[in-house]
Amino acid sequence: DVVVQRKNKAEKVLNQYLARVVQDSVTWRERVVMISGACDELSDVASPDMLKECLAACAAAIARLDKLQNENLPELRRLGLVGVDLDSADEDSLDAKSISPKANEFLKEAKALVDKAEQLANEVFRVRRDFQQAVQDVQGQQEEAMRALEALSGSAQRCIAEGLSDVVAKVGIAWQKQVEAQHLLQAAKDADGYRASVEALVNCVREASETFERGREQLERREQEKEARLALQEQLDSLRKDLEESRASIRRNTEVRIRNATEEDPIVVNAADIDLLLEEIPALRGSQKDLDEWEAQVEAVSSRTKATLQVLQEIFAADRKMSQQEFAKRAQVFSSAPDTPKGSKLNDEALSSIAFIQMEGLADHEEALMQIQRTLETLHEAGVHRSAVQRCLNRFVKTAWGCGGSGRNSITPLCRTSGLES
């Protein structure tokens, strides 16, 4: 009948309404819990009294919502339809708003507590809103200062290398300010502190930039001086190498002459000059004197080195010329002797020393080979037996070229072609 139909409809409306109340209460409770947690995060920057009041309102709202879910709503479900006129034909009495006045009352109480908690939270969260505004206002300045600071870091490395500590110190302070500003930005709590930190960062970066600009000329001057000093050191290294090579050449090519020469002999004087320069260069290379003075000293040593090596080349040239003249004289003697036929073996040997060296492709070693010949002549003049000298030469060649061994096959082609087999 009609009453049963109205009852079924009223029960359906009640259940739907109570289910919606449950859903609303769960959503409200989640919001209040979130508010309470956010208040805890802002405990170090929010007003203690306001924070305490907001947390208390959150606790009251949560307690009321819990009671609504755990006590009130189950009781309303148990009681069912209360105060509903099933005999009335008024359909408005069966809508959601009027189906359970008691549920409306419970819901109103809980909603009032939730609204109070949110209102107080808005005051507490003003700190965060203020910080967001601060981010909008000054974060761009922080980022610009950061880019300028990164650009300065490369310059700071140059300053470190040249000992310009003022710029390095300013850049270091600016980096500290950047770290502080970034920490406040990540915390997102202290708007005033963040603004002040960014302002300090901008000022420090500006001071560092100004300090660098003031010291730029000095920095570039020091870098240029450093490059110039390196170039002078390389020049000295090159001079030392040339002198050492020349000293070795003297030992190879004029050993016998130096051993028998007087102190006035040009080759002895030249060797002493080279030794003196080799002693001076290491000390000069580590000089810390003023660049202009040091450059003048290096230039003086360079000039002396070039002059000394030029003299050495002239000495070597004179020795070669003298050797050629001596052999020419001997050749003339042999060629004019009445008992020496033209084209004889003796004449050929006298004329062919330098030519033979050149024919063998050893022109670059002519001085050393001619020195060997002069040494042999000295031994001959001293009365040394040829056979003893020949044995010594054989031994020297074997030692130098590794021609040792017990059999003929162990002798290298160089030994055989030289006629020095044992």
Steps between C-alpha positions, in 0.01 A plus 500: 500500500593873507645496851734212423618671185568823688687307769724328247572827331573673832741225607680523167533877531625466859764245412624707208515810715687328781747357247564849365552626855758229553681599181497869592628427850788293363598777256481765773708290733775458239507877447528567871780243541688668213453840666635365828809358330567825316476688829768273644729583207457872566554473874834684483368806314127533590363686803504254793158614633335485159663167428377359832146620435500354149626163618236493773227576245633220278493257792142597587385462140668161466343381827156615390532335161619176660199504730272565206639205308536258788201585722241737352457353154485136616237603756295679232512195279384289791209729580397525138215734407424735788233772479403422140124515429445207269128573472557851363486555133767778527794385286727776638513317833684217328788704348860479626487827694203400714531122522724514814503825698733340755758417235474859378576623850804270540629600160457869575698469825787320328503744208523794736808353668662426162434855380655641817812288453534613140449865591774484762722309257468779247656734752777254574558429131540866427870432560507266203300733283737779588792275408346419164471869436862544601600231253318685224668825599866400546566151363583653163763714671647191664523317168663798329749535782572127477583528128731793568664307784564198279661728241721646772613156613720460192656839567553399862709203385721736299532723806600205717776414253632856514454552874222762487331399825248788521292374208517142626377603845209701356392212278521261794271718709253529211487121472417477870215747452373294207492187717310685772244639254447160342447340840232756588338451159474127552363544852227734364424652842685821569397756237685791662809289555498388138464855373788616720717204397446567129577867551824407680588260216444766235716748694782249546500406132508868405793564736686198362443620143618851583807364677584284201461789258731713713757219503456398136789714377730364770386144425565535129838660571598211726381242248699670223805508725454132578488417130808713438690323780405160359625609159831612653535168680440317173761719333752414772418130466565523127832678560606238751416221255708664226792549737488142626495366144793723409694388810444138401615579147824646638563183701437280197695693240789668684578273794863445403552865414359618834712252692817632340395867467599798711258726686531756220380256233174635354321167546591494869385859545178425318432189709554703818254763375242230435549352849459843655174558312372158604564597861325836468181385323346285779537781754365754254205276414368512857544874539223696674630840395291766333391385155679779311826438686471123457418534131810712451714237677354221287561701185861556606553128560331424168735736318806351671379150417449581133842666483670207677339241275589707195863501611482121543371457147783721373751286692357181351507657153861609546597150615336346195675746273833432669451126458422545137812715454719248680376219280545716194864562598563132554337418174725754331806340663399154388412612152835682456719214632718359212468139612122509539317429176196702421185309586688272744323352805689727740403809307140386488489443875646842575248674281192304589438541874238774482373378165460149638303631798269688269466199271390287795222751579663609826558864419301604808757313712806621313649682800474198730648264238780742417569525873551123503748534217687781677512287814649211302760737357586615852546138609715431196718801575535376857644171373211272590503174306241471228393149597420607857294792378322272249404257780368786711295631211355156436406476867339844505290430193381166634405659830316793340310303235460170684720310262625257763479124454710189456462443128534691177125494446452707816669801343250753363522644148620827651804326648579315177462803272721702731778244475507458878432128543715337767 
